[in-house]
Amino acid sequence: MNAKHCGVEATPGLTHRVVHVHGGPVSVYEAGSPDRQSVVLLHEAMCDEARFIWDQLFPVLAEEFRVVALDTPRHGRSRPWTGPLGRERLVRILHGTLDEAGLARTAIVGLSMGGGLAIEFAARYPQRVTCAVLFEPGGLADRLDRQLLTWLYIKTPGLSRIIGRWYATKTRAGLRDTLDSLYVGGAKPTDPERLLDILHDEIEGKRRYSERDLDDWQIEAIGPRRTWTLLNDIPRLACPTLWLRGADSAVVKQDEMERALSLATQGNPQASLVVIPGAGHLLPLERPAEVEAAVLPFLREHAAGGRRGQRHG
């Protein structure tokens, strides 16, 4: 199989470990020489994990960088956790995990919730982030399309866990339908069987530990009429940023990305937006070649300084 299509776990030189940070386990996948500039990958919410969304990008980055992909708490192999895992706690956990990895400064790549977490971390700790690649980050919208309905769903006791258990009853054919529905614009999974295995593992993990389908990061954001946003944090981004959106995405709107880009230039004029045709919200999986063409030149130019360094307290 082409090295670019091998997935996370078959990436040459891959190591995997679990570190314990702020009360729980964090799963860390790493590949690439430790002497290279580092890039940290943060996945999205719900049924995602590092092996899923970074299936195509991780092996490519490992050819040129020290790439470190994390399973956010209550995802992948970062289980079990107790207590709420909202914004503040996740930022502290990320800080501690980077300390454990020996990363004093690093580039950060995040999608959706991972992109929102990257923004908060970079705004709070500018000395630790060399640049950021932000795929449709969460926290850009003042209001959701179905704001009240989503809030009522969250507030209905036990409903989100029931949905999670329902997903766990799906057959492999049903999961394949779910996987295919995530791709838009004619895109197809490069290795659907591998992705189905990962998706099954994640759904089973949520069932085993009685987790909600939504993350606390999402739940605490949504009120009956409005959501909290990261709009006050974005102008504090001192590092260069690359913002990416799928042209056919139904999750983050074009005007929301353009507003975020305008705010980002207040902190650093080296901010740019790339819109990828024929892609939805999961553009690193849907259009890997186009994503590589946008992300690699940006990281080659701006990731410098993200080498293994002294730990920060």
The 8 nearest C-alpha neighbors of each residue, nearest first, counted from 0:
[[1, 2, 5, 4, 3, 9, 6, 190],
 [0, 2, 3, 4, 5, 6, 58, 10],
 [3, 1, 5, 4, 0, 58, 10, 59],
 [4, 2, 1, 59, 58, 5, 55, 6],
 [5, 3, 1, 2, 6, 55, 0, 189],
 [4, 6, 2, 9, 3, 10, 0, 1],
 [7, 5, 54, 4, 9, 8, 55, 10],
 [6, 8, 54, 10, 50, 9, 57, 58],
 [7, 9, 10, 6, 13, 50, 5, 28],
 [10, 8, 5, 7, 6, 11, 13, 58],
 [9, 11, 58, 7, 8, 13, 5, 12],
 [12, 10, 13, 9, 30, 58, 31, 2],
 [11, 13, 30, 10, 14, 31, 29, 9],
 [14, 12, 30, 11, 10, 29, 8, 15],
 [15, 13, 29, 28, 30, 12, 16, 27],
 [16, 14, 28, 27, 29, 13, 17, 26],
 [17, 15, 27, 26, 18, 14, 28, 25],
 [16, 18, 26, 25, 27, 24, 19, 15],
 [19, 17, 25, 24, 20, 16, 26, 99],
 [18, 20, 24, 23, 25, 17, 22, 21],
 [19, 21, 23, 22, 95, 92, 24, 18],
 [22, 20, 23, 92, 19, 95, 91, 88],
 [21, 23, 20, 19, 24, 80, 81, 92],
 [22, 24, 19, 80, 20, 21, 25, 79],
 [25, 23, 19, 77, 18, 17, 78, 20],
 [24, 26, 77, 18, 17, 19, 72, 70],
 [25, 27, 17, 77, 70, 76, 69, 16],
 [26, 28, 69, 16, 15, 68, 17, 25],
 [29, 27, 15, 68, 67, 14, 69, 26],
 [28, 30, 67, 14, 66, 13, 15, 68],
 [31, 29, 13, 66, 61, 12, 65, 14],
 [30, 32, 65, 61, 64, 66, 62, 33],
 [31, 33, 34, 65, 35, 30, 64, 61],
 [34, 32, 35, 65, 31, 307, 306, 37],
 [35, 33, 32, 306, 36, 307, 65, 31],
 [36, 34, 64, 65, 33, 32, 37, 306],
 [35, 37, 306, 305, 64, 65, 303, 302],
 [36, 38, 65, 305, 105, 306, 64, 66],
 [37, 39, 106, 66, 107, 105, 67, 65],
 [40, 38, 67, 107, 68, 66, 108, 106],
 [39, 41, 68, 108, 109, 107, 67, 69],
 [42, 40, 109, 113, 69, 108, 68, 110],
 [43, 41, 113, 110, 49, 109, 48, 52],
 [42, 44, 112, 111, 113, 110, 47, 41],
 [45, 43, 112, 47, 214, 46, 42, 213],
 [44, 46, 213, 212, 47, 214, 43, 74],
 [47, 45, 201, 44, 202, 48, 198, 212],
 [46, 48, 45, 44, 43, 51, 42, 52],
 [47, 49, 75, 51, 74, 70, 50, 42],
 [50, 48, 70, 51, 42, 53, 68, 69],
 [49, 51, 54, 7, 48, 53, 52, 197],
 [52, 50, 54, 48, 49, 53, 47, 194],
 [51, 53, 54, 49, 50, 284, 42, 48],
 [52, 54, 56, 57, 55, 51, 50, 49],
 [55, 53, 6, 51, 7, 50, 52, 56],
 [56, 54, 53, 57, 4, 6, 287, 284],
 [55, 57, 53, 59, 58, 54, 60, 283],
 [56, 58, 60, 53, 59, 55, 7, 54],
 [59, 57, 61, 10, 60, 3, 56, 7],
 [58, 60, 56, 61, 57, 3, 62, 55],
 [59, 61, 57, 62, 58, 63, 64, 56],
 [62, 60, 31, 58, 64, 63, 59, 66],
 [61, 63, 60, 59, 64, 31, 58, 65],
 [64, 62, 61, 60, 31, 65, 35, 59],
 [65, 63, 61, 35, 36, 66, 60, 37],
 [64, 66, 31, 37, 35, 32, 33, 36],
 [65, 67, 38, 30, 61, 64, 29, 37],
 [66, 68, 29, 39, 28, 38, 40, 69],
 [69, 67, 40, 28, 39, 27, 49, 29],
 [70, 68, 27, 26, 49, 71, 41, 40],
 [69, 71, 26, 49, 74, 75, 48, 77],
 [70, 72, 74, 69, 73, 77, 25, 48],
 [73, 71, 77, 74, 25, 70, 78, 80],
 [74, 72, 78, 77, 71, 80, 79, 75],
 [75, 73, 72, 71, 77, 48, 70, 76],
 [74, 76, 48, 77, 70, 201, 73, 49],
 [75, 77, 26, 78, 74, 70, 25, 73],
 [78, 76, 25, 72, 26, 24, 74, 75],
 [79, 77, 73, 76, 80, 24, 72, 74],
 [78, 80, 73, 77, 81, 23, 208, 24],
 [81, 79, 23, 78, 73, 72, 82, 22],
 [80, 82, 79, 83, 23, 22, 84, 78],
 [81, 83, 84, 80, 85, 22, 215, 88],
 [84, 82, 85, 215, 81, 88, 80, 216],
 [85, 83, 215, 88, 89, 82, 216, 86],
 [84, 86, 216, 215, 88, 87, 83, 89],
 [85, 87, 89, 88, 216, 90, 84, 116],
 [88, 86, 90, 89, 85, 91, 84, 92],
 [87, 89, 91, 90, 86, 85, 84, 92],
 [88, 90, 92, 86, 91, 87, 93, 85],
 [89, 91, 93, 87, 92, 88, 120, 94],
 [92, 90, 94, 88, 89, 93, 95, 87],
 [91, 93, 89, 95, 94, 90, 96, 21],
 [94, 92, 96, 90, 95, 91, 89, 97],
 [95, 93, 91, 97, 92, 96, 90, 98],
 [94, 96, 98, 92, 93, 97, 20, 91],
 [95, 97, 99, 93, 98, 94, 92, 100],
 [98, 96, 100, 102, 99, 94, 95, 101],
 [97, 99, 95, 101, 96, 100, 310, 102],
 [98, 100, 96, 97, 101, 95, 18, 102],
 [99, 101, 97, 98, 102, 96, 307, 95],
 [102, 100, 98, 99, 310, 307, 97, 308],
 [103, 101, 307, 97, 104, 100, 308, 98],
 [102, 104, 308, 310, 127, 309, 101, 311],
 [105, 103, 127, 305, 128, 102, 129, 304],
 [104, 106, 305, 128, 37, 129, 38, 127],
 [105, 107, 38, 130, 129, 302, 128, 131],
 [108, 106, 39, 131, 38, 40, 105, 132],
 [109, 107, 132, 40, 131, 133, 39, 41],
 [110, 108, 114, 113, 41, 133, 40, 42],
 [109, 111, 134, 114, 113, 43, 42, 136],
 [110, 112, 136, 137, 114, 43, 113, 135],
 [113, 111, 43, 115, 137, 114, 44, 110],
 [114, 112, 109, 41, 110, 42, 116, 43],
 [113, 115, 109, 136, 110, 117, 111, 133],
 [114, 116, 137, 112, 136, 118, 117, 113],
 [115, 117, 113, 119, 114, 118, 120, 112],
 [116, 118, 114, 120, 115, 119, 121, 113],
 [119, 117, 115, 121, 116, 120, 122, 114],
 [120, 118, 116, 122, 117, 121, 123, 115],
 [119, 121, 117, 123, 122, 118, 124, 90],
 [122, 120, 125, 124, 118, 123, 119, 128],
 [123, 121, 236, 119, 235, 120, 125, 124],
 [122, 124, 120, 121, 125, 119, 235, 232],
 [125, 123, 121, 126, 127, 122, 120, 128],
 [126, 124, 121, 127, 128, 122, 123, 237],
 [125, 127, 124, 128, 104, 129, 121, 103],
 [126, 128, 104, 125, 124, 103, 105, 129],
 [129, 127, 105, 104, 125, 106, 130, 121],
 [128, 130, 106, 105, 302, 238, 305, 104],
 [131, 129, 106, 238, 239, 128, 240, 302],
 [130, 132, 240, 107, 108, 106, 133, 241],
 [133, 131, 108, 241, 240, 242, 107, 109],
 [132, 134, 242, 114, 109, 136, 108, 110],
 [133, 135, 110, 243, 136, 242, 109, 244],
 [136, 134, 111, 244, 251, 110, 243, 133],
 [137, 135, 111, 114, 115, 134, 110, 133],
 [136, 138, 111, 115, 112, 139, 114, 135],
 [137, 139, 228, 229, 140, 115, 136, 227],
 [138, 140, 228, 137, 255, 229, 230, 141],
 [141, 139, 142, 138, 255, 228, 143, 226],
 [142, 140, 226, 225, 228, 139, 227, 143],
 [141, 143, 225, 140, 226, 146, 144, 224],
 [142, 144, 146, 145, 140, 141, 226, 225],
 [143, 145, 146, 142, 147, 149, 148, 250],
 [146, 144, 143, 148, 147, 149, 142, 150],
 [145, 147, 143, 149, 148, 144, 224, 150],
 [146, 148, 223, 150, 149, 145, 151, 224],
 [149, 147, 151, 145, 150, 146, 152, 223],
 [150, 148, 152, 146, 151, 147, 145, 153],
 [149, 151, 147, 153, 152, 148, 223, 222],
 [152, 150, 154, 148, 153, 149, 155, 147],
 [151, 153, 149, 150, 155, 154, 148, 158],
 [154, 152, 150, 151, 155, 149, 218, 159],
 [153, 155, 151, 152, 156, 150, 158, 149],
 [154, 156, 152, 153, 158, 151, 157, 159],
 [157, 155, 158, 154, 153, 159, 152, 160],
 [158, 156, 160, 159, 161, 155, 211, 154],
 [157, 159, 161, 160, 156, 155, 162, 152],
 [160, 158, 211, 162, 161, 212, 157, 163],
 [161, 159, 211, 163, 162, 157, 158, 210],
 [160, 162, 158, 164, 163, 159, 165, 157],
 [163, 161, 165, 159, 160, 164, 158, 166],
 [164, 162, 160, 166, 165, 161, 212, 159],
 [163, 165, 167, 161, 166, 162, 206, 160],
 [164, 166, 162, 167, 163, 168, 161, 169],
 [167, 165, 163, 168, 164, 169, 162, 202],
 [166, 168, 164, 165, 169, 202, 203, 163],
 [169, 167, 165, 166, 170, 164, 163, 173],
 [170, 168, 173, 166, 167, 174, 171, 165],
 [169, 171, 173, 172, 174, 168, 167, 175],
 [170, 172, 174, 173, 175, 169, 195, 199],
 [173, 171, 175, 170, 174, 176, 169, 177],
 [174, 172, 170, 176, 171, 175, 169, 177],
 [173, 175, 177, 171, 176, 172, 178, 169],
 [176, 174, 178, 172, 177, 173, 179, 171],
 [175, 177, 173, 179, 174, 178, 180, 172],
 [178, 176, 174, 180, 175, 179, 173, 181],
 [177, 179, 175, 180, 176, 181, 174, 182],
 [178, 180, 176, 181, 177, 182, 175, 187],
 [181, 179, 177, 178, 182, 176, 183, 175],
 [182, 180, 179, 178, 183, 177, 281, 279],
 [183, 181, 180, 179, 186, 285, 187, 279],
 [184, 182, 185, 278, 279, 186, 277, 181],
 [183, 185, 277, 186, 278, 182, 247, 279],
 [184, 186, 183, 187, 277, 182, 278, 285],
 [187, 185, 285, 184, 182, 183, 188, 286],
 [188, 186, 189, 182, 185, 285, 179, 183],
 [189, 187, 191, 190, 186, 285, 284, 179],
 [188, 190, 191, 187, 4, 284, 55, 285],
 [191, 189, 188, 192, 193, 194, 4, 6],
 [190, 192, 194, 188, 193, 195, 189, 175],
 [193, 191, 195, 194, 190, 196, 175, 197],
 [194, 192, 196, 195, 191, 190, 197, 6],
 [193, 195, 191, 197, 196, 192, 198, 51],
 [194, 196, 198, 192, 197, 193, 191, 199],
 [197, 195, 199, 193, 194, 198, 200, 192],
 [196, 198, 200, 194, 199, 195, 201, 51],
 [199, 197, 195, 201, 200, 196, 194, 202],
 [198, 200, 196, 202, 197, 201, 195, 203],
 [201, 199, 197, 203, 198, 202, 204, 196],
 [200, 202, 204, 198, 203, 199, 46, 75],
 [203, 201, 199, 205, 204, 200, 167, 198],
 [202, 204, 206, 200, 201, 205, 207, 199],
 [205, 203, 201, 207, 206, 202, 200, 208],
 [204, 206, 210, 202, 203, 208, 207, 209],
 [205, 207, 203, 209, 204, 208, 164, 202],
 [206, 208, 204, 205, 209, 203, 210, 202],
 [207, 209, 205, 210, 206, 204, 79, 78],
 [210, 208, 206, 207, 205, 160, 211, 163],
 [211, 209, 205, 208, 160, 206, 212, 163],
 [210, 212, 160, 159, 213, 163, 209, 214],
 [211, 213, 45, 163, 159, 160, 210, 214],
 [214, 212, 45, 211, 217, 215, 218, 44],
 [213, 215, 216, 217, 45, 44, 218, 212],
 [214, 216, 218, 85, 217, 84, 219, 83],
 [217, 215, 85, 214, 86, 218, 219, 220],
 [218, 216, 220, 215, 214, 219, 213, 221],
 [217, 219, 215, 220, 216, 221, 214, 213],
 [218, 220, 217, 221, 216, 215, 85, 222],
 [221, 219, 226, 217, 227, 218, 216, 222],
 [220, 222, 226, 219, 218, 150, 225, 217],
 [221, 223, 225, 224, 226, 150, 220, 146],
 [222, 224, 147, 150, 225, 146, 221, 151],
 [225, 223, 222, 146, 147, 142, 226, 221],
 [226, 224, 142, 222, 141, 223, 221, 227],
 [227, 225, 221, 220, 141, 142, 222, 228],
 [226, 228, 220, 225, 138, 141, 221, 229],
 [229, 227, 138, 230, 139, 226, 141, 140],
 [230, 228, 138, 232, 231, 139, 233, 227],
 [229, 231, 232, 233, 228, 139, 259, 262],
 [232, 230, 229, 233, 234, 228, 235, 262],
 [233, 231, 229, 235, 230, 234, 122, 119],
 [232, 234, 235, 263, 230, 236, 231, 262],
 [235, 233, 266, 263, 262, 265, 236, 232],
 [236, 234, 122, 233, 266, 232, 237, 263],
 [237, 235, 122, 266, 234, 233, 238, 121],
 [236, 238, 266, 267, 235, 125, 239, 122],
 [239, 237, 130, 236, 129, 267, 240, 128],
 [240, 238, 269, 130, 270, 267, 131, 237],
 [241, 239, 270, 131, 130, 132, 238, 242],
 [240, 242, 132, 271, 270, 272, 133, 131],
 [241, 243, 272, 133, 134, 132, 271, 273],
 [244, 242, 134, 273, 272, 274, 135, 133],
 [245, 243, 274, 135, 134, 246, 275, 273],
 [244, 246, 278, 279, 275, 248, 247, 274],
 [247, 245, 276, 275, 248, 274, 278, 244],
 [248, 246, 279, 245, 278, 277, 249, 276],
 [249, 247, 279, 280, 245, 250, 246, 251],
 [248, 250, 251, 247, 279, 252, 280, 245],
 [251, 249, 248, 280, 252, 135, 279, 111],
 [252, 250, 135, 249, 248, 255, 253, 256],
 [253, 251, 255, 254, 256, 250, 249, 248],
 [252, 254, 256, 255, 257, 251, 244, 246],
 [253, 255, 257, 256, 252, 258, 259, 251],
 [256, 254, 258, 252, 253, 257, 139, 259],
 [257, 255, 259, 253, 254, 258, 260, 252],
 [256, 258, 254, 260, 259, 255, 253, 261],
 [257, 259, 261, 255, 260, 256, 254, 262],
 [260, 258, 256, 262, 257, 261, 263, 255],
 [259, 261, 263, 257, 262, 258, 256, 264],
 [260, 262, 258, 259, 264, 263, 257, 265],
 [261, 263, 234, 259, 260, 264, 265, 233],
 [264, 262, 234, 260, 265, 233, 261, 266],
 [263, 265, 268, 267, 266, 261, 262, 270],
 [266, 264, 234, 263, 262, 267, 268, 261],
 [265, 267, 234, 237, 236, 264, 235, 263],
 [266, 268, 264, 269, 237, 265, 239, 238],
 [269, 267, 264, 270, 265, 266, 263, 239],
 [270, 268, 239, 267, 240, 271, 264, 238],
 [269, 271, 240, 268, 239, 264, 241, 263],
 [270, 272, 241, 242, 240, 269, 273, 260],
 [271, 273, 242, 243, 241, 274, 260, 270],
 [272, 274, 243, 242, 275, 244, 271, 293],
 [275, 273, 244, 245, 246, 243, 276, 272],
 [274, 276, 245, 246, 278, 244, 273, 277],
 [277, 275, 246, 278, 245, 274, 247, 184],
 [276, 278, 184, 247, 246, 183, 275, 245],
 [279, 277, 245, 282, 247, 276, 183, 246],
 [278, 280, 248, 245, 247, 281, 183, 282],
 [279, 281, 248, 282, 245, 250, 278, 135],
 [282, 280, 279, 283, 284, 285, 52, 181],
 [281, 283, 285, 284, 278, 286, 280, 279],
 [284, 282, 287, 281, 285, 286, 290, 56],
 [285, 283, 282, 287, 281, 286, 52, 55],
 [284, 286, 282, 186, 283, 278, 182, 281],
 [285, 287, 282, 289, 288, 284, 283, 290],
 [288, 286, 290, 283, 289, 284, 291, 285],
 [289, 287, 291, 290, 286, 292, 283, 293],
 [290, 288, 292, 291, 287, 286, 293, 275],
 [289, 291, 287, 293, 292, 288, 294, 283],
 [292, 290, 294, 288, 293, 289, 295, 287],
 [291, 293, 289, 290, 294, 295, 288, 296],
 [294, 292, 290, 291, 295, 296, 289, 297],
 [295, 293, 291, 297, 296, 292, 290, 298],
 [294, 296, 298, 297, 291, 293, 299, 292],
 [297, 295, 299, 298, 294, 300, 293, 292],
 [298, 296, 294, 300, 295, 299, 301, 293],
 [297, 299, 302, 301, 295, 300, 296, 294],
 [300, 298, 296, 297, 301, 295, 302, 303],
 [299, 301, 297, 298, 296, 302, 303, 295],
 [300, 302, 298, 303, 299, 130, 297, 129],
 [301, 303, 298, 106, 129, 305, 130, 299],
 [304, 302, 301, 305, 36, 129, 300, 299],
 [303, 305, 306, 302, 104, 129, 36, 105],
 [306, 304, 105, 104, 36, 37, 303, 302],
 [307, 305, 36, 304, 37, 308, 35, 104],
 [306, 308, 102, 101, 103, 305, 33, 34],
 [309, 307, 103, 102, 306, 101, 310, 104],
 [308, 310, 103, 311, 101, 307, 102, 98],
 [311, 309, 98, 103, 101, 308, 312, 102],
 [310, 312, 103, 98, 309, 102, 101, 94],
 [311, 310, 98, 95, 94, 309, 103, 97]]
